[in-house]
Amino acid sequence: MRNIVLFIIFSSLLLLLSGCWGAKRLEGQVYITALGFDYKEGEFQVYYQGLNFGNIARQEGAPVEDLPILIGKSKGENLHMAFASLEEISAMPLNLGHVQTIILSESIIKEKMDEVVDVVGHSPFLRYNLYLFGTKGDMEEILQSQSFFNFPQIYSILHRPDELIKQNYSLPDLRYNQFISRYYLAVGTILIPSLNVDSSHFKEDKAKNIANINGEYLLSQKQYKGWLSKKDISGIRWFSEDASNITIRAGTRNIAVRIYKAKSKISVLNGDEPSYKILIKGDATLLQNLEKENYSDAEKELNKVIENEIISTIKAGDALNTDVLNISENAYKFHLNKWDSDTINNIDINSVKEVKVDIKIIESGNYK
């Protein structure tokens, strides 16, 4: 009798176990890893970058093959219809659950960002931690850009910008949750990294087409403000928490330093209108000093270079009538009882009363 009871209990438990009858085979789907949005001649265009399971899951010791990238393209009167159009004619199911990146054309950034917000907000598959880029280049060329050694394109700046930025910080990347948290703010600027394709720096058997960040698109209060090159906006790197590793030339001499964990502080000064004082502090290692310049002189040159970068970036943003360094955010967050948002937004180069840089060279790089 006891055995019969145990058999009944065991059989009942088996019925409660979830099965895999509804599971889809991995190799039977197209994994969409990136999307491109464009707007031309009154129509939206959606581009898909697709990888199959063989592109991603490579067994150890398997031969390295140059696996193709699938590019899909569809049009529609809105982004939702463009999505549906391509799904209807696809040879295999399109899996949008692995999208890591959305690339926006310049026309989308200028005119149709509300539509992007709508489609991401309503899609059950598009996550808020995906990366956001812009481009004025050819969308298909960006999506077909390469990695090294025939690795799949997920090993590139399109899908892993944070890993590359850690090596030598230049410009910030942007995730969608960061974008949407600032999109409706009354002050400040959103920076969308812009991509282009470079084929002049790397080659294997032939030149490699490598995507890279070459500047930033600027949005403020939901409005397009313009584009700045990497050089124009170089001062922004001193204000990012991710800027833990920056290599820079100190002045006109043959001196190179690496700066670790630079910290910025923006102080709001009282007055009829808000004004600001900027302080940058950090430590640096001397990488190259062929002319044997003393630390004190090298520090002075280094600090002047950084100060000039910051002032130049503020002026570049000022020319576009935007607070590119988001200096005014402190006044908006902590002093809205003193000034309204219109007064806070009335910021220009004259609003910055002082830029002080205090980077200390604490050691020189040692030979092995």
C-alpha positions as CSV (number, residue, x, y, z in Angstrom):
1,M,0.0,0.0,0.0
2,R,2.9,2.4,0.9
3,N,4.5,1.8,-2.5
4,I,1.2,2.5,-4.3
5,V,0.9,5.9,-2.4
6,L,4.5,6.8,-3.2
7,F,3.9,6.0,-6.9
8,I,0.8,8.2,-7.1
9,I,2.6,11.1,-5.4
10,F,5.6,10.7,-7.7
11,S,3.4,10.6,-10.8
12,S,1.5,13.7,-9.7
13,L,4.8,15.6,-9.3
14,L,5.9,14.7,-12.8
15,L,2.7,16.3,-14.2
16,L,3.6,19.5,-12.4
17,L,7.0,19.7,-14.1
18,S,7.2,22.2,-17.0
19,G,8.1,20.6,-20.3
20,C,10.0,22.0,-23.3
21,W,7.3,21.2,-25.9
22,G,6.9,24.8,-26.8
23,A,10.6,25.6,-27.0
24,K,12.1,26.9,-30.3
25,R,15.3,25.5,-31.7
26,L,18.1,28.0,-31.5
27,E,19.3,27.5,-35.0
28,G,15.7,28.0,-36.4
29,Q,15.6,31.7,-35.7
30,V,17.4,34.9,-36.8
31,Y,18.8,36.7,-33.9
32,I,18.4,40.5,-34.4
33,T,21.3,42.1,-32.6
34,A,21.0,45.7,-34.0
35,L,18.4,47.9,-35.6
36,G,18.8,51.0,-37.8
37,F,16.1,53.6,-38.1
38,D,16.0,56.1,-41.0
39,Y,13.5,58.6,-42.4
40,K,13.5,59.4,-46.1
41,E,10.9,60.9,-48.5
42,G,8.1,60.7,-46.0
43,E,8.7,57.1,-45.1
44,F,10.3,55.3,-42.2
45,Q,13.0,52.7,-43.0
46,V,14.0,49.9,-40.5
47,Y,17.2,48.0,-40.9
48,Y,17.9,44.7,-39.2
49,Q,21.3,43.2,-38.4
50,G,20.8,39.5,-38.0
51,L,23.1,36.7,-36.7
52,N,22.2,33.1,-36.5
53,F,23.3,30.9,-33.6
54,G,26.4,29.8,-35.5
55,N,27.7,33.4,-35.5
56,I,27.5,33.6,-31.7
57,A,28.1,30.2,-30.2
58,R,31.4,29.1,-31.5
59,Q,32.9,25.9,-30.1
60,E,36.4,26.0,-28.8
61,G,38.9,24.7,-31.3
62,A,36.5,25.1,-34.2
63,P,37.9,26.6,-37.4
64,V,37.4,30.4,-37.7
65,E,35.2,31.2,-40.7
66,D,34.0,34.5,-42.0
67,L,30.3,34.1,-41.2
68,P,27.9,36.5,-43.1
69,I,25.8,39.2,-41.5
70,L,22.2,39.2,-42.5
71,I,20.9,42.7,-43.3
72,G,17.1,43.2,-43.7
73,K,15.3,46.4,-44.8
74,S,11.7,47.5,-44.8
75,K,9.6,50.6,-45.2
76,G,6.4,51.9,-43.6
77,E,4.4,54.9,-42.8
78,N,5.6,54.5,-39.2
79,L,8.2,52.4,-37.4
80,H,5.6,49.9,-36.2
81,M,4.4,49.2,-39.8
82,A,8.0,48.9,-41.1
83,F,8.7,46.3,-38.4
84,A,5.6,44.3,-39.3
85,S,6.4,44.5,-43.1
86,L,9.7,42.7,-42.7
87,E,8.3,40.1,-40.3
88,E,5.7,39.1,-42.9
89,I,8.2,38.2,-45.6
90,S,11.1,36.8,-43.5
91,A,12.2,33.2,-44.3
92,M,12.8,32.5,-40.6
93,P,11.3,33.9,-37.4
94,L,13.0,37.1,-36.3
95,N,14.0,37.1,-32.6
96,L,14.1,40.7,-31.3
97,G,14.9,39.6,-27.7
98,H,18.6,40.1,-28.3
99,V,18.8,43.6,-29.7
100,Q,21.7,45.4,-28.1
101,T,21.9,48.5,-30.3
102,I,19.8,51.0,-32.2
103,I,21.4,53.2,-34.8
104,L,19.6,56.4,-35.8
105,S,20.1,58.3,-39.0
106,E,20.6,62.1,-38.8
107,S,17.1,62.7,-40.2
108,I,15.6,60.6,-37.4
109,I,17.5,62.6,-34.8
110,K,16.5,65.9,-36.3
111,E,12.8,65.2,-36.9
112,K,11.5,61.9,-35.5
113,M,12.8,61.2,-32.0
114,D,9.2,61.0,-30.6
115,E,8.5,58.1,-32.9
116,V,11.7,56.3,-31.6
117,V,10.5,56.8,-28.0
118,D,7.1,55.4,-28.9
119,V,8.3,52.3,-30.6
120,V,10.8,51.4,-27.9
121,G,8.3,52.1,-25.2
122,H,5.6,49.9,-26.8
123,S,7.8,47.0,-27.9
124,P,7.9,44.0,-25.4
125,F,11.3,42.9,-26.8
126,L,13.3,46.1,-26.9
127,R,15.0,46.7,-23.5
128,Y,15.9,50.0,-22.0
129,N,19.6,49.1,-21.5
130,L,20.4,48.9,-25.2
131,Y,22.9,51.3,-26.8
132,L,21.9,54.3,-28.8
133,F,24.0,55.7,-31.7
134,G,23.5,58.1,-34.6
135,T,25.1,58.3,-38.0
136,K,25.2,60.5,-41.0
137,G,26.8,57.7,-43.0
138,D,25.3,54.7,-44.9
139,M,23.3,52.6,-42.5
140,E,24.0,49.3,-44.2
141,E,27.8,50.0,-44.2
142,I,27.6,50.7,-40.4
143,L,25.7,47.4,-39.8
144,Q,28.1,45.4,-41.9
145,S,31.2,46.8,-40.3
146,Q,33.7,44.2,-39.1
147,S,35.5,43.0,-36.0
148,F,39.0,41.3,-35.9
149,F,40.0,37.7,-36.8
150,N,36.6,36.9,-38.3
151,F,34.9,37.3,-34.9
152,P,31.2,38.1,-35.1
153,Q,30.3,41.7,-35.1
154,I,29.0,41.6,-31.5
155,Y,32.7,42.0,-30.7
156,S,32.8,45.6,-31.9
157,I,32.0,49.1,-30.7
158,L,28.4,48.7,-31.9
159,H,27.7,46.1,-29.2
160,R,30.4,46.6,-26.6
161,P,31.4,50.3,-26.5
162,D,31.9,50.3,-22.8
163,E,34.7,47.8,-23.0
164,L,36.6,49.8,-25.6
165,I,36.0,53.1,-23.7
166,K,37.6,51.7,-20.5
167,Q,40.9,51.3,-22.3
168,N,41.3,55.0,-23.3
169,Y,38.3,57.2,-22.6
170,S,37.4,59.8,-25.3
171,L,33.7,60.2,-25.7
172,P,30.8,58.8,-23.7
173,D,28.4,56.0,-24.9
174,L,24.7,56.2,-24.3
175,R,22.2,53.7,-23.2
176,Y,18.5,54.2,-23.9
177,N,17.5,54.4,-20.2
178,Q,20.0,57.3,-19.9
179,F,18.5,58.9,-22.9
180,I,14.9,58.7,-21.9
181,S,15.6,59.9,-18.3
182,R,16.8,63.2,-19.8
183,Y,14.6,63.5,-22.9
184,Y,11.9,65.5,-21.2
185,L,14.2,67.6,-18.9
186,A,13.8,71.4,-19.0
187,V,17.6,71.9,-19.0
188,G,20.7,70.2,-20.1
189,T,21.8,68.3,-23.2
190,I,21.7,64.7,-24.4
191,L,24.7,63.5,-26.4
192,I,24.1,60.7,-28.9
193,P,27.4,59.2,-30.1
194,S,27.8,59.2,-33.9
195,L,29.4,56.4,-35.9
196,N,31.4,56.2,-39.0
197,V,33.4,53.5,-40.7
198,D,37.2,53.7,-41.0
199,S,39.2,51.4,-43.3
200,S,42.6,53.1,-43.0
201,H,44.0,51.9,-39.7
202,F,43.6,48.1,-39.6
203,K,44.1,45.3,-42.1
204,E,44.3,41.5,-42.1
205,D,44.4,40.0,-45.6
206,K,42.8,43.3,-46.7
207,A,41.6,46.5,-45.1
208,K,39.1,46.1,-42.3
209,N,36.0,48.3,-42.1
210,I,35.9,49.2,-38.4
211,A,33.1,51.3,-36.9
212,N,34.2,54.0,-34.5
213,I,32.8,57.0,-32.6
214,N,33.6,60.3,-34.4
215,G,31.5,62.8,-32.6
216,E,28.2,63.5,-30.8
217,Y,24.7,64.6,-31.8
218,L,23.2,67.2,-29.4
219,L,19.6,67.2,-28.2
220,S,18.1,69.6,-25.7
221,Q,14.5,69.8,-24.5
222,K,13.5,67.3,-27.3
223,Q,15.0,69.6,-30.0
224,Y,18.0,68.8,-32.3
225,K,20.8,71.3,-31.7
226,G,23.6,70.1,-34.0
227,W,26.6,67.8,-34.2
228,L,30.1,68.3,-32.8
229,S,33.2,66.3,-33.8
230,K,35.4,64.4,-31.3
231,K,37.9,67.2,-31.3
232,D,35.2,69.9,-30.7
233,I,33.8,68.1,-27.7
234,S,37.0,66.7,-26.2
235,G,36.5,68.6,-23.0
236,I,33.5,66.4,-22.0
237,R,35.8,63.5,-21.0
238,W,36.8,65.3,-17.8
239,F,33.2,65.2,-16.5
240,S,32.4,61.5,-16.8
241,E,32.5,59.0,-14.0
242,D,33.7,56.5,-16.6
243,A,36.7,58.5,-17.4
244,S,39.2,56.4,-15.4
245,N,41.9,56.0,-18.0
246,I,42.8,58.9,-20.3
247,T,46.1,59.3,-22.3
248,I,47.0,62.8,-23.3
249,R,49.9,64.9,-24.6
250,A,50.9,67.6,-22.2
251,G,51.4,70.8,-24.2
252,T,53.7,71.3,-27.2
253,R,56.6,69.2,-25.9
254,N,57.1,65.5,-26.4
255,I,55.4,64.5,-23.1
256,A,52.7,61.9,-22.7
257,V,50.7,61.2,-19.5
258,R,47.9,58.8,-18.5
259,I,45.3,60.2,-16.1
260,Y,43.4,58.0,-13.7
261,K,40.0,58.8,-12.2
262,A,39.7,62.5,-12.9
263,K,37.0,64.0,-10.7
264,S,35.0,67.1,-11.6
265,K,33.1,69.5,-9.3
266,I,30.7,72.2,-10.5
267,S,29.9,74.9,-8.0
268,V,26.9,77.2,-8.5
269,L,27.5,80.9,-7.6
270,N,24.8,83.3,-6.4
271,G,23.7,86.3,-8.5
272,D,20.8,87.6,-10.5
273,E,21.6,84.7,-12.9
274,P,23.4,81.5,-12.0
275,S,27.2,81.4,-12.7
276,Y,29.6,78.5,-12.2
277,K,33.0,77.5,-11.1
278,I,34.6,74.3,-12.4
279,L,37.2,72.2,-10.7
280,I,39.0,69.1,-12.2
281,K,41.3,67.0,-9.9
282,G,43.1,63.8,-10.5
283,D,46.4,61.9,-10.6
284,A,48.6,61.1,-13.6
285,T,51.4,58.8,-14.6
286,L,54.2,60.1,-16.8
287,L,54.5,57.8,-19.8
288,Q,57.0,59.6,-21.9
289,N,59.4,62.5,-21.1
290,L,62.2,62.4,-23.6
291,E,63.2,66.0,-22.9
292,K,63.5,65.2,-19.1
293,E,61.2,68.1,-18.1
294,N,60.6,68.4,-14.4
295,Y,57.3,67.3,-12.9
296,S,56.2,70.8,-11.9
297,D,56.6,72.2,-15.5
298,A,54.9,69.1,-17.0
299,E,52.0,69.5,-14.6
300,K,51.5,73.2,-15.5
301,E,51.5,72.3,-19.2
302,L,49.1,69.4,-18.7
303,N,46.7,71.4,-16.6
304,K,46.6,74.2,-19.2
305,V,45.9,71.7,-22.0
306,I,42.9,70.3,-20.1
307,E,41.6,73.8,-19.2
308,N,41.8,74.8,-22.8
309,E,39.9,71.7,-23.8
310,I,37.1,72.5,-21.4
311,I,36.8,76.1,-22.5
312,S,36.9,75.1,-26.2
313,T,34.1,72.6,-25.7
314,I,31.9,75.2,-23.8
315,K,32.4,77.6,-26.7
316,A,31.5,75.0,-29.2
317,G,28.3,74.2,-27.4
318,D,27.6,78.0,-26.9
319,A,27.8,78.4,-30.7
320,L,24.9,75.9,-30.9
321,N,23.0,77.6,-28.1
322,T,23.3,74.5,-25.8
323,D,24.9,73.6,-22.5
324,V,27.0,70.7,-23.9
325,L,28.7,69.9,-20.5
326,N,25.4,70.0,-18.6
327,I,26.9,72.6,-16.2
328,S,23.4,74.1,-15.6
329,E,22.0,70.9,-14.2
330,N,23.3,71.6,-10.7
331,A,21.4,74.9,-10.6
332,Y,18.2,73.2,-11.8
333,K,18.4,70.3,-9.3
334,F,19.4,72.3,-6.2
335,H,18.5,75.9,-6.7
336,L,15.2,76.0,-8.6
337,N,13.8,78.2,-5.8
338,K,16.3,80.9,-6.8
339,W,16.0,80.9,-10.6
340,D,13.3,79.5,-13.0
341,S,14.2,77.1,-15.8
342,D,14.3,79.9,-18.4
343,T,16.9,81.8,-16.4
344,I,19.0,78.7,-15.8
345,N,18.9,77.9,-19.5
346,N,20.3,81.3,-20.3
347,I,23.8,79.9,-20.0
348,D,26.8,80.9,-22.2
349,I,30.6,81.0,-22.0
350,N,30.3,84.1,-19.7
351,S,28.4,82.1,-17.1
352,V,31.5,80.1,-16.4
353,K,33.6,82.4,-14.1
354,E,36.5,80.0,-13.4
355,V,38.0,76.7,-14.7
356,K,40.6,75.3,-12.4
357,V,42.5,72.1,-13.2
358,D,44.6,70.4,-10.6
359,I,46.1,67.1,-12.0
360,K,49.1,65.8,-10.1
361,I,51.8,63.7,-11.7
362,I,52.5,61.1,-9.0
363,E,54.9,58.7,-10.7
364,S,56.6,58.0,-13.9
365,G,56.1,54.8,-15.9
366,N,58.8,52.2,-15.1
367,Y,60.7,50.1,-17.7
368,K,60.2,46.4,-17.5
